[in-house]
């Protein structure tokens, strides 16, 4: 899951070297935290959060195949 978010985020931002994805796993869920350069936050979130919502939808679909619960935080 971490790699999926990294690939998507690197394709969207101007500074792909500053994309960092951290993963915290518990018994119930996995929390992924996406950190990008301050200038690129708007590109990852998109107008009215549409791009962030799309990334979360893709992530949710990939997680459901593995029967896991995954959430994404964007910073």
mmCIF file of the N, C-alpha and C atoms, coordinates in Angstrom:
data_MODEL
# 
_entry.id   MODEL 
# 
loop_
_atom_site.group_PDB 
_atom_site.id 
_atom_site.type_symbol 
_atom_site.label_atom_id 
_atom_site.label_alt_id 
_atom_site.label_comp_id 
_atom_site.label_asym_id 
_atom_site.label_entity_id 
_atom_site.label_seq_id 
_atom_site.pdbx_PDB_ins_code 
_atom_site.Cartn_x 
_atom_site.Cartn_y 
_atom_site.Cartn_z 
_atom_site.occupancy 
_atom_site.B_iso_or_equiv 
_atom_site.pdbx_formal_charge 
_atom_site.auth_seq_id 
_atom_site.auth_comp_id 
_atom_site.auth_asym_id 
_atom_site.auth_atom_id 
_atom_site.pdbx_PDB_model_num 
ATOM 1   N N  . UNK A 1 1  ? 0.812   -1.188 0.000   1.00 0.00 ? 1  UNK A N  1 
ATOM 2   C CA . UNK A 1 1  ? 0.000   0.000  0.000   1.00 0.00 ? 1  UNK A CA 1 
ATOM 3   C C  . UNK A 1 1  ? 0.864   1.264  0.000   1.00 0.00 ? 1  UNK A C  1 
ATOM 4   N N  . UNK A 1 2  ? 1.922   1.218  0.774   1.00 0.00 ? 2  UNK A N  1 
ATOM 5   C CA . UNK A 1 2  ? 2.814   2.366  0.887   1.00 0.00 ? 2  UNK A CA 1 
ATOM 6   C C  . UNK A 1 2  ? 3.402   2.742  -0.471  1.00 0.00 ? 2  UNK A C  1 
ATOM 7   N N  . UNK A 1 3  ? 3.807   1.737  -1.226  1.00 0.00 ? 3  UNK A N  1 
ATOM 8   C CA . UNK A 1 3  ? 4.405   1.977  -2.533  1.00 0.00 ? 3  UNK A CA 1 
ATOM 9   C C  . UNK A 1 3  ? 3.392   2.569  -3.504  1.00 0.00 ? 3  UNK A C  1 
ATOM 10  N N  . UNK A 1 4  ? 2.152   2.123  -3.413  1.00 0.00 ? 4  UNK A N  1 
ATOM 11  C CA . UNK A 1 4  ? 1.090   2.631  -4.281  1.00 0.00 ? 4  UNK A CA 1 
ATOM 12  C C  . UNK A 1 4  ? 0.891   4.123  -4.064  1.00 0.00 ? 4  UNK A C  1 
ATOM 13  N N  . UNK A 1 5  ? 0.805   4.544  -2.822  1.00 0.00 ? 5  UNK A N  1 
ATOM 14  C CA . UNK A 1 5  ? 0.618   5.962  -2.509  1.00 0.00 ? 5  UNK A CA 1 
ATOM 15  C C  . UNK A 1 5  ? 1.827   6.767  -2.966  1.00 0.00 ? 5  UNK A C  1 
ATOM 16  N N  . UNK A 1 6  ? 3.023   6.221  -2.781  1.00 0.00 ? 6  UNK A N  1 
ATOM 17  C CA . UNK A 1 6  ? 4.237   6.908  -3.205  1.00 0.00 ? 6  UNK A CA 1 
ATOM 18  C C  . UNK A 1 6  ? 4.256   7.147  -4.710  1.00 0.00 ? 6  UNK A C  1 
ATOM 19  N N  . UNK A 1 7  ? 3.914   6.142  -5.482  1.00 0.00 ? 7  UNK A N  1 
ATOM 20  C CA . UNK A 1 7  ? 3.924   6.258  -6.948  1.00 0.00 ? 7  UNK A CA 1 
ATOM 21  C C  . UNK A 1 7  ? 2.914   7.299  -7.409  1.00 0.00 ? 7  UNK A C  1 
ATOM 22  N N  . UNK A 1 8  ? 1.728   7.269  -6.845  1.00 0.00 ? 8  UNK A N  1 
ATOM 23  C CA . UNK A 1 8  ? 0.695   8.233  -7.231  1.00 0.00 ? 8  UNK A CA 1 
ATOM 24  C C  . UNK A 1 8  ? 1.127   9.652  -6.862  1.00 0.00 ? 8  UNK A C  1 
ATOM 25  N N  . UNK A 1 9  ? 1.628   9.840  -5.645  1.00 0.00 ? 9  UNK A N  1 
ATOM 26  C CA . UNK A 1 9  ? 2.016   11.178 -5.187  1.00 0.00 ? 9  UNK A CA 1 
ATOM 27  C C  . UNK A 1 9  ? 3.188   11.728 -5.993  1.00 0.00 ? 9  UNK A C  1 
ATOM 28  N N  . UNK A 1 10 ? 4.168   10.889 -6.289  1.00 0.00 ? 10 UNK A N  1 
ATOM 29  C CA . UNK A 1 10 ? 5.328   11.359 -7.064  1.00 0.00 ? 10 UNK A CA 1 
ATOM 30  C C  . UNK A 1 10 ? 4.919   11.816 -8.462  1.00 0.00 ? 10 UNK A C  1 
ATOM 31  N N  . UNK A 1 11 ? 3.887   11.215 -9.022  1.00 0.00 ? 11 UNK A N  1 
ATOM 32  C CA . UNK A 1 11 ? 3.421   11.608 -10.353 1.00 0.00 ? 11 UNK A CA 1 
ATOM 33  C C  . UNK A 1 11 ? 2.698   12.960 -10.321 1.00 0.00 ? 11 UNK A C  1 
ATOM 34  N N  . UNK A 1 12 ? 2.186   13.349 -9.182  1.00 0.00 ? 12 UNK A N  1 
ATOM 35  C CA . UNK A 1 12 ? 1.392   14.577 -9.082  1.00 0.00 ? 12 UNK A CA 1 
ATOM 36  C C  . UNK A 1 12 ? 2.199   15.818 -8.737  1.00 0.00 ? 12 UNK A C  1 
ATOM 37  N N  . UNK A 1 13 ? 3.270   15.673 -7.973  1.00 0.00 ? 13 UNK A N  1 
ATOM 38  C CA . UNK A 1 13 ? 3.971   16.825 -7.398  1.00 0.00 ? 13 UNK A CA 1 
ATOM 39  C C  . UNK A 1 13 ? 5.111   17.332 -8.272  1.00 0.00 ? 13 UNK A C  1 
ATOM 40  N N  . UNK A 1 14 ? 5.561   18.555 -7.971  1.00 0.00 ? 14 UNK A N  1 
ATOM 41  C CA . UNK A 1 14 ? 6.699   19.146 -8.678  1.00 0.00 ? 14 UNK A CA 1 
ATOM 42  C C  . UNK A 1 14 ? 8.029   18.700 -8.093  1.00 0.00 ? 14 UNK A C  1 
ATOM 43  N N  . UNK A 1 15 ? 8.020   18.356 -6.796  1.00 0.00 ? 15 UNK A N  1 
ATOM 44  C CA . UNK A 1 15 ? 9.238   17.920 -6.102  1.00 0.00 ? 15 UNK A CA 1 
ATOM 45  C C  . UNK A 1 15 ? 9.082   16.470 -5.652  1.00 0.00 ? 15 UNK A C  1 
ATOM 46  N N  . UNK A 1 16 ? 9.240   15.503 -6.551  1.00 0.00 ? 16 UNK A N  1 
ATOM 47  C CA . UNK A 1 16 ? 9.013   14.100 -6.178  1.00 0.00 ? 16 UNK A CA 1 
ATOM 48  C C  . UNK A 1 16 ? 10.007  13.567 -5.144  1.00 0.00 ? 16 UNK A C  1 
ATOM 49  N N  . UNK A 1 17 ? 11.156  14.224 -4.998  1.00 0.00 ? 17 UNK A N  1 
ATOM 50  C CA . UNK A 1 17 ? 12.141  13.765 -4.018  1.00 0.00 ? 17 UNK A CA 1 
ATOM 51  C C  . UNK A 1 17 ? 11.701  14.044 -2.582  1.00 0.00 ? 17 UNK A C  1 
ATOM 52  N N  . UNK A 1 18 ? 10.752  14.953 -2.402  1.00 0.00 ? 18 UNK A N  1 
ATOM 53  C CA . UNK A 1 18 ? 10.301  15.317 -1.061  1.00 0.00 ? 18 UNK A CA 1 
ATOM 54  C C  . UNK A 1 18 ? 9.058   14.549 -0.621  1.00 0.00 ? 18 UNK A C  1 
ATOM 55  N N  . UNK A 1 19 ? 8.634   13.582 -1.404  1.00 0.00 ? 19 UNK A N  1 
ATOM 56  C CA . UNK A 1 19 ? 7.476   12.763 -1.044  1.00 0.00 ? 19 UNK A CA 1 
ATOM 57  C C  . UNK A 1 19 ? 7.922   11.699 -0.044  1.00 0.00 ? 19 UNK A C  1 
ATOM 58  N N  . UNK A 1 20 ? 7.263   11.664 1.116   1.00 0.00 ? 20 UNK A N  1 
ATOM 59  C CA . UNK A 1 20 ? 7.574   10.682 2.152   1.00 0.00 ? 20 UNK A CA 1 
ATOM 60  C C  . UNK A 1 20 ? 6.265   10.052 2.612   1.00 0.00 ? 20 UNK A C  1 
ATOM 61  N N  . UNK A 1 21 ? 6.237   8.726  2.627   1.00 0.00 ? 21 UNK A N  1 
ATOM 62  C CA . UNK A 1 21 ? 5.066   7.999  3.108   1.00 0.00 ? 21 UNK A CA 1 
ATOM 63  C C  . UNK A 1 21 ? 5.504   7.149  4.297   1.00 0.00 ? 21 UNK A C  1 
ATOM 64  N N  . UNK A 1 22 ? 4.851   7.364  5.438   1.00 0.00 ? 22 UNK A N  1 
ATOM 65  C CA . UNK A 1 22 ? 5.135   6.555  6.614   1.00 0.00 ? 22 UNK A CA 1 
ATOM 66  C C  . UNK A 1 22 ? 3.928   5.671  6.892   1.00 0.00 ? 22 UNK A C  1 
ATOM 67  N N  . UNK A 1 23 ? 4.198   4.519  7.478   1.00 0.00 ? 23 UNK A N  1 
ATOM 68  C CA . UNK A 1 23 ? 3.159   3.520  7.700   1.00 0.00 ? 23 UNK A CA 1 
ATOM 69  C C  . UNK A 1 23 ? 3.146   3.087  9.161   1.00 0.00 ? 23 UNK A C  1 
ATOM 70  N N  . UNK A 1 24 ? 1.969   3.141  9.772   1.00 0.00 ? 24 UNK A N  1 
ATOM 71  C CA . UNK A 1 24 ? 1.783   2.664  11.142  1.00 0.00 ? 24 UNK A CA 1 
ATOM 72  C C  . UNK A 1 24 ? 0.698   1.597  11.112  1.00 0.00 ? 24 UNK A C  1 
ATOM 73  N N  . UNK A 1 25 ? 1.029   0.410  11.587  1.00 0.00 ? 25 UNK A N  1 
ATOM 74  C CA . UNK A 1 25 ? 0.087   -0.701 11.522  1.00 0.00 ? 25 UNK A CA 1 
ATOM 75  C C  . UNK A 1 25 ? -0.331  -1.121 12.926  1.00 0.00 ? 25 UNK A C  1 
ATOM 76  N N  . UNK A 1 26 ? -1.633  -1.284 13.093  1.00 0.00 ? 26 UNK A N  1 
ATOM 77  C CA . UNK A 1 26 ? -2.187  -1.839 14.321  1.00 0.00 ? 26 UNK A CA 1 
ATOM 78  C C  . UNK A 1 26 ? -2.976  -3.090 13.934  1.00 0.00 ? 26 UNK A C  1 
ATOM 79  N N  . UNK A 1 27 ? -3.606  -3.707 14.906  1.00 0.00 ? 27 UNK A N  1 
ATOM 80  C CA . UNK A 1 27 ? -4.387  -4.904 14.602  1.00 0.00 ? 27 UNK A CA 1 
ATOM 81  C C  . UNK A 1 27 ? -5.595  -4.586 13.727  1.00 0.00 ? 27 UNK A C  1 
ATOM 82  N N  . UNK A 1 28 ? -6.217  -3.420 13.947  1.00 0.00 ? 28 UNK A N  1 
ATOM 83  C CA . UNK A 1 28 ? -7.437  -3.085 13.224  1.00 0.00 ? 28 UNK A CA 1 
ATOM 84  C C  . UNK A 1 28 ? -7.192  -2.445 11.865  1.00 0.00 ? 28 UNK A C  1 
ATOM 85  N N  . UNK A 1 29 ? -6.179  -1.572 11.772  1.00 0.00 ? 29 UNK A N  1 
ATOM 86  C CA . UNK A 1 29 ? -6.003  -0.821 10.544  1.00 0.00 ? 29 UNK A CA 1 
ATOM 87  C C  . UNK A 1 29 ? -4.554  -0.421 10.321  1.00 0.00 ? 29 UNK A C  1 
ATOM 88  N N  . UNK A 1 30 ? -4.302  0.077  9.123   1.00 0.00 ? 30 UNK A N  1 
ATOM 89  C CA . UNK A 1 30 ? -3.014  0.634  8.761   1.00 0.00 ? 30 UNK A CA 1 
ATOM 90  C C  . UNK A 1 30 ? -3.221  2.104  8.434   1.00 0.00 ? 30 UNK A C  1 
ATOM 91  N N  . UNK A 1 31 ? -2.408  2.966  9.022   1.00 0.00 ? 31 UNK A N  1 
ATOM 92  C CA . UNK A 1 31 ? -2.502  4.398  8.773   1.00 0.00 ? 31 UNK A CA 1 
ATOM 93  C C  . UNK A 1 31 ? -1.281  4.813  7.960   1.00 0.00 ? 31 UNK A C  1 
ATOM 94  N N  . UNK A 1 32 ? -1.520  5.361  6.772   1.00 0.00 ? 32 UNK A N  1 
ATOM 95  C CA . UNK A 1 32 ? -0.450  5.875  5.930   1.00 0.00 ? 32 UNK A CA 1 
ATOM 96  C C  . UNK A 1 32 ? -0.461  7.391  6.029   1.00 0.00 ? 32 UNK A C  1 
ATOM 97  N N  . UNK A 1 33 ? 0.698   7.989  6.248   1.00 0.00 ? 33 UNK A N  1 
ATOM 98  C CA . UNK A 1 33 ? 0.816   9.438  6.316   1.00 0.00 ? 33 UNK A CA 1 
ATOM 99  C C  . UNK A 1 33 ? 1.660   9.901  5.139   1.00 0.00 ? 33 UNK A C  1 
ATOM 100 N N  . UNK A 1 34 ? 1.080   10.730 4.293   1.00 0.00 ? 34 UNK A N  1 
ATOM 101 C CA . UNK A 1 34 ? 1.757   11.257 3.111   1.00 0.00 ? 34 UNK A CA 1 
ATOM 102 C C  . UNK A 1 34 ? 2.222   12.672 3.413   1.00 0.00 ? 34 UNK A C  1 
ATOM 103 N N  . UNK A 1 35 ? 3.518   12.900 3.291   1.00 0.00 ? 35 UNK A N  1 
ATOM 104 C CA . UNK A 1 35 ? 4.097   14.222 3.512   1.00 0.00 ? 35 UNK A CA 1 
ATOM 105 C C  . UNK A 1 35 ? 4.747   14.678 2.217   1.00 0.00 ? 35 UNK A C  1 
ATOM 106 N N  . UNK A 1 36 ? 4.375   15.884 1.773   1.00 0.00 ? 36 UNK A N  1 
ATOM 107 C CA . UNK A 1 36 ? 4.943   16.456 0.549   1.00 0.00 ? 36 UNK A CA 1 
ATOM 108 C C  . UNK A 1 36 ? 5.459   17.856 0.854   1.00 0.00 ? 36 UNK A C  1 
ATOM 109 N N  . UNK A 1 37 ? 6.143   18.458 -0.100  1.00 0.00 ? 37 UNK A N  1 
ATOM 110 C CA . UNK A 1 37 ? 6.634   19.824 0.061   1.00 0.00 ? 37 UNK A CA 1 
ATOM 111 C C  . UNK A 1 37 ? 5.441   20.767 0.234   1.00 0.00 ? 37 UNK A C  1 
ATOM 112 N N  . UNK A 1 38 ? 5.619   21.837 1.007   1.00 0.00 ? 38 UNK A N  1 
ATOM 113 C CA . UNK A 1 38 ? 4.499   22.764 1.224   1.00 0.00 ? 38 UNK A CA 1 
ATOM 114 C C  . UNK A 1 38 ? 3.892   23.313 -0.064  1.00 0.00 ? 38 UNK A C  1 
ATOM 115 N N  . UNK A 1 39 ? 4.695   23.491 -1.090  1.00 0.00 ? 39 UNK A N  1 
ATOM 116 C CA . UNK A 1 39 ? 4.182   24.014 -2.360  1.00 0.00 ? 39 UNK A CA 1 
ATOM 117 C C  . UNK A 1 39 ? 3.337   22.982 -3.112  1.00 0.00 ? 39 UNK A C  1 
ATOM 118 N N  . UNK A 1 40 ? 3.496   21.714 -2.776  1.00 0.00 ? 40 UNK A N  1 
ATOM 119 C CA . UNK A 1 40 ? 2.799   20.648 -3.490  1.00 0.00 ? 40 UNK A CA 1 
ATOM 120 C C  . UNK A 1 40 ? 1.550   20.133 -2.783  1.00 0.00 ? 40 UNK A C  1 
ATOM 121 N N  . UNK A 1 41 ? 1.249   20.632 -1.608  1.00 0.00 ? 41 UNK A N  1 
ATOM 122 C CA . UNK A 1 41 ? 0.090   20.128 -0.859  1.00 0.00 ? 41 UNK A CA 1 
ATOM 123 C C  . UNK A 1 41 ? -1.193  20.335 -1.644  1.00 0.00 ? 41 UNK A C  1 
ATOM 124 N N  . UNK A 1 42 ? -1.337  21.480 -2.263  1.00 0.00 ? 42 UNK A N  1 
ATOM 125 C CA . UNK A 1 42 ? -2.533  21.768 -3.057  1.00 0.00 ? 42 UNK A CA 1 
ATOM 126 C C  . UNK A 1 42 ? -2.697  20.841 -4.242  1.00 0.00 ? 42 UNK A C  1 
ATOM 127 N N  . UNK A 1 43 ? -1.588  20.426 -4.842  1.00 0.00 ? 43 UNK A N  1 
ATOM 128 C CA . UNK A 1 43 ? -1.650  19.513 -5.983  1.00 0.00 ? 43 UNK A CA 1 
ATOM 129 C C  . UNK A 1 43 ? -2.116  18.130 -5.559  1.00 0.00 ? 43 UNK A C  1 
ATOM 130 N N  . UNK A 1 44 ? -1.744  17.722 -4.365  1.00 0.00 ? 44 UNK A N  1 
ATOM 131 C CA . UNK A 1 44 ? -2.135  16.399 -3.882  1.00 0.00 ? 44 UNK A CA 1 
ATOM 132 C C  . UNK A 1 44 ? -3.589  16.394 -3.401  1.00 0.00 ? 44 UNK A C  1 
ATOM 133 N N  . UNK A 1 45 ? -4.030  17.511 -2.840  1.00 0.00 ? 45 UNK A N  1 
ATOM 134 C CA . UNK A 1 45 ? -5.404  17.587 -2.347  1.00 0.00 ? 45 UNK A CA 1 
ATOM 135 C C  . UNK A 1 45 ? -6.379  17.883 -3.487  1.00 0.00 ? 45 UNK A C  1 
ATOM 136 N N  . UNK A 1 46 ? -6.043  18.804 -4.356  1.00 0.00 ? 46 UNK A N  1 
ATOM 137 C CA . UNK A 1 46 ? -6.897  19.131 -5.485  1.00 0.00 ? 46 UNK A CA 1 
ATOM 138 C C  . UNK A 1 46 ? -8.044  20.042 -5.095  1.00 0.00 ? 46 UNK A C  1 
ATOM 139 N N  . UNK A 1 47 ? -8.779  20.493 -6.107  1.00 0.00 ? 47 UNK A N  1 
ATOM 140 C CA . UNK A 1 47 ? -9.927  21.368 -5.855  1.00 0.00 ? 47 UNK A CA 1 
ATOM 141 C C  . UNK A 1 47 ? -11.002 20.603 -5.113  1.00 0.00 ? 47 UNK A C  1 
ATOM 142 N N  . UNK A 1 48 ? -11.417 21.170 -4.004  1.00 0.00 ? 48 UNK A N  1 
ATOM 143 C CA . UNK A 1 48 ? -12.444 20.588 -3.135  1.00 0.00 ? 48 UNK A CA 1 
ATOM 144 C C  . UNK A 1 48 ? -12.098 19.160 -2.699  1.00 0.00 ? 48 UNK A C  1 
ATOM 145 N N  . UNK A 1 49 ? -10.799 18.849 -2.681  1.00 0.00 ? 49 UNK A N  1 
ATOM 146 C CA . UNK A 1 49 ? -10.347 17.545 -2.196  1.00 0.00 ? 49 UNK A CA 1 
ATOM 147 C C  . UNK A 1 49 ? -10.578 16.396 -3.147  1.00 0.00 ? 49 UNK A C  1 
ATOM 148 N N  . UNK A 1 50 ? -10.799 16.693 -4.416  1.00 0.00 ? 50 UNK A N  1 
ATOM 149 C CA . UNK A 1 50 ? -11.123 15.635 -5.376  1.00 0.00 ? 50 UNK A CA 1 
ATOM 150 C C  . UNK A 1 50 ? -9.977  14.654 -5.601  1.00 0.00 ? 50 UNK A C  1 
ATOM 151 N N  . UNK A 1 51 ? -8.753  15.152 -5.698  1.00 0.00 ? 51 UNK A N  1 
ATOM 152 C CA . UNK A 1 51 ? -7.619  14.259 -5.941  1.00 0.00 ? 51 UNK A CA 1 
ATOM 153 C C  . UNK A 1 51 ? -7.345  13.411 -4.704  1.00 0.00 ? 51 UNK A C  1 
ATOM 154 N N  . UNK A 1 52 ? -7.424  14.027 -3.529  1.00 0.00 ? 52 UNK A N  1 
ATOM 155 C CA . UNK A 1 52 ? -7.229  13.262 -2.290  1.00 0.00 ? 52 UNK A CA 1 
ATOM 156 C C  . UNK A 1 52 ? -8.286  12.172 -2.170  1.00 0.00 ? 52 UNK A C  1 
ATOM 157 N N  . UNK A 1 53 ? -9.506  12.495 -2.521  1.00 0.00 ? 53 UNK A N  1 
ATOM 158 C CA . UNK A 1 53 ? -10.597 11.510 -2.468  1.00 0.00 ? 53 UNK A CA 1 
ATOM 159 C C  . UNK A 1 53 ? -10.339 10.373 -3.452  1.00 0.00 ? 53 UNK A C  1 
ATOM 160 N N  . UNK A 1 54 ? -9.837  10.703 -4.637  1.00 0.00 ? 54 UNK A N  1 
ATOM 161 C CA . UNK A 1 54 ? -9.542  9.676  -5.638  1.00 0.00 ? 54 UNK A CA 1 
ATOM 162 C C  . UNK A 1 54 ? -8.410  8.760  -5.170  1.00 0.00 ? 54 UNK A C  1 
ATOM 163 N N  . UNK A 1 55 ? -7.384  9.337  -4.556  1.00 0.00 ? 55 UNK A N  1 
ATOM 164 C CA . UNK A 1 55 ? -6.274  8.529  -4.039  1.00 0.00 ? 55 UNK A CA 1 
ATOM 165 C C  . UNK A 1 55 ? -6.787  7.591  -2.960  1.00 0.00 ? 55 UNK A C  1 
ATOM 166 N N  . UNK A 1 56 ? -7.639  8.108  -2.081  1.00 0.00 ? 56 UNK A N  1 
ATOM 167 C CA . UNK A 1 56 ? -8.200  7.271  -1.015  1.00 0.00 ? 56 UNK A CA 1 
ATOM 168 C C  . UNK A 1 56 ? -9.080  6.156  -1.588  1.00 0.00 ? 56 UNK A C  1 
ATOM 169 N N  . UNK A 1 57 ? -9.804  6.442  -2.659  1.00 0.00 ? 57 UNK A N  1 
ATOM 170 C CA . UNK A 1 57 ? -10.647 5.418  -3.284  1.00 0.00 ? 57 UNK A CA 1 
ATOM 171 C C  . UNK A 1 57 ? -9.804  4.287  -3.870  1.00 0.00 ? 57 UNK A C  1 
ATOM 172 N N  . UNK A 1 58 ? -8.725  4.639  -4.545  1.00 0.00 ? 58 UNK A N  1 
ATOM 173 C CA . UNK A 1 58 ? -7.826  3.623  -5.108  1.00 0.00 ? 58 UNK A CA 1 
ATOM 174 C C  . UNK A 1 58 ? -7.199  2.807  -3.987  1.00 0.00 ? 58 UNK A C  1 
ATOM 175 N N  . UNK A 1 59 ? -6.797  3.487  -2.928  1.00 0.00 ? 59 UNK A N  1 
ATOM 176 C CA . UNK A 1 59 ? -6.189  2.812  -1.784  1.00 0.00 ? 59 UNK A CA 1 
ATOM 177 C C  . UNK A 1 59 ? -7.187  1.869  -1.107  1.00 0.00 ? 59 UNK A C  1 
ATOM 178 N N  . UNK A 1 60 ? -8.417  2.320  -0.981  1.00 0.00 ? 60 UNK A N  1 
ATOM 179 C CA . UNK A 1 60 ? -9.454  1.487  -0.366  1.00 0.00 ? 60 UNK A CA 1 
ATOM 180 C C  . UNK A 1 60 ? -9.731  0.241  -1.210  1.00 0.00 ? 60 UNK A C  1 
ATOM 181 N N  . UNK A 1 61 ? -9.744  0.401  -2.531  1.00 0.00 ? 61 UNK A N  1 
ATOM 182 C CA . UNK A 1 61 ? -9.967  -0.743 -3.419  1.00 0.00 ? 61 UNK A CA 1 
ATOM 183 C C  . UNK A 1 61 ? -8.824  -1.751 -3.307  1.00 0.00 ? 61 UNK A C  1 
ATOM 184 N N  . UNK A 1 62 ? -7.601  -1.260 -3.250  1.00 0.00 ? 62 UNK A N  1 
ATOM 185 C CA . UNK A 1 62 ? -6.447  -2.156 -3.117  1.00 0.00 ? 62 UNK A CA 1 
ATOM 186 C C  . UNK A 1 62 ? -6.452  -2.853 -1.755  1.00 0.00 ? 62 UNK A C  1 
ATOM 187 N N  . UNK A 1 63 ? -6.874  -2.139 -0.717  1.00 0.00 ? 63 UNK A N  1 
ATOM 188 C CA . UNK A 1 63 ? -6.911  -2.719 0.623   1.00 0.00 ? 63 UNK A CA 1 
ATOM 189 C C  . UNK A 1 63 ? -8.012  -3.760 0.751   1.00 0.00 ? 63 UNK A C  1 
ATOM 190 N N  . UNK A 1 64 ? -9.120  -3.542 0.064   1.00 0.00 ? 64 UNK A N  1 
ATOM 191 C CA . UNK A 1 64 ? -10.222 -4.501 0.165   1.00 0.00 ? 64 UNK A CA 1 
ATOM 192 C C  . UNK A 1 64 ? -9.860  -5.838 -0.478  1.00 0.00 ? 64 UNK A C  1 
ATOM 193 N N  . UNK A 1 65 ? -8.993  -5.815 -1.460  1.00 0.00 ? 65 UNK A N  1 
ATOM 194 C CA . UNK A 1 65 ? -8.539  -7.064 -2.076  1.00 0.00 ? 65 UNK A CA 1 
ATOM 195 C C  . UNK A 1 65 ? -7.764  -7.907 -1.082  1.00 0.00 ? 65 UNK A C  1 
ATOM 196 N N  . UNK A 1 66 ? -7.070  -7.229 -0.150  1.00 0.00 ? 66 UNK A N  1 
ATOM 197 C CA . UNK A 1 66 ? -6.289  -7.922 0.876   1.00 0.00 ? 66 UNK A CA 1 
ATOM 198 C C  . UNK A 1 66 ? -7.043  -8.009 2.201   1.00 0.00 ? 66 UNK A C  1 
ATOM 199 N N  . UNK A 1 67 ? -8.304  -7.569 2.196   1.00 0.00 ? 67 UNK A N  1 
ATOM 200 C CA . UNK A 1 67 ? -9.162  -7.584 3.377   1.00 0.00 ? 67 UNK A CA 1 
ATOM 201 C C  . UNK A 1 67 ? -8.527  -6.845 4.554   1.00 0.00 ? 67 UNK A C  1 
ATOM 202 N N  . UNK A 1 68 ? -8.053  -5.631 4.279   1.00 0.00 ? 68 UNK A N  1 
ATOM 203 C CA . UNK A 1 68 ? -7.451  -4.777 5.290   1.00 0.00 ? 68 UNK A CA 1 
ATOM 204 C C  . UNK A 1 68 ? -8.178  -3.441 5.306   1.00 0.00 ? 68 UNK A C  1 
ATOM 205 N N  . UNK A 1 69 ? -8.000  -2.696 6.381   1.00 0.00 ? 69 UNK A N  1 
ATOM 206 C CA . UNK A 1 69 ? -8.533  -1.344 6.472   1.00 0.00 ? 69 UNK A CA 1 
ATOM 207 C C  . UNK A 1 69 ? -7.355  -0.380 6.464   1.00 0.00 ? 69 UNK A C  1 
ATOM 208 N N  . UNK A 1 70 ? -7.372  0.559  5.528   1.00 0.00 ? 70 UNK A N  1 
ATOM 209 C CA . UNK A 1 70 ? -6.272  1.494  5.370   1.00 0.00 ? 70 UNK A CA 1 
ATOM 210 C C  . UNK A 1 70 ? -6.830  2.909  5.337   1.00 0.00 ? 70 UNK A C  1 
ATOM 211 N N  . UNK A 1 71 ? -6.198  3.825  6.058   1.00 0.00 ? 71 UNK A N  1 
ATOM 212 C CA . UNK A 1 71 ? -6.563  5.228  6.005   1.00 0.00 ? 71 UNK A CA 1 
ATOM 213 C C  . UNK A 1 71 ? -5.352  6.043  5.559   1.00 0.00 ? 71 UNK A C  1 
ATOM 214 N N  . UNK A 1 72 ? -5.618  7.182  4.931   1.00 0.00 ? 72 UNK A N  1 
ATOM 215 C CA . UNK A 1 72 ? -4.551  8.037  4.411   1.00 0.00 ? 72 UNK A CA 1 
ATOM 216 C C  . UNK A 1 72 ? -4.677  9.421  5.006   1.00 0.00 ? 72 UNK A C  1 
ATOM 217 N N  . UNK A 1 73 ? -3.593  9.903  5.614   1.00 0.00 ? 73 UNK A N  1 
ATOM 218 C CA . UNK A 1 73 ? -3.504  11.272 6.114   1.00 0.00 ? 73 UNK A CA 1 
ATOM 219 C C  . UNK A 1 73 ? -2.525  12.023 5.236   1.00 0.00 ? 73 UNK A C  1 
ATOM 220 N N  . UNK A 1 74 ? -2.899  13.232 4.842   1.00 0.00 ? 74 UNK A N  1 
ATOM 221 C CA . UNK A 1 74 ? -2.038  14.048 3.983   1.00 0.00 ? 74 UNK A CA 1 
ATOM 222 C C  . UNK A 1 74 ? -1.554  15.250 4.778   1.00 0.00 ? 74 UNK A C  1 
ATOM 223 N N  . UNK A 1 75 ? -0.237  15.457 4.759   1.00 0.00 ? 75 UNK A N  1 
ATOM 224 C CA . UNK A 1 75 ? 0.363   16.597 5.485   1.00 0.00 ? 75 UNK A CA 1 
ATOM 225 C C  . UNK A 1 75 ? 1.193   17.407 4.555   1.00 0.00 ? 75 UNK A C  1 
# 
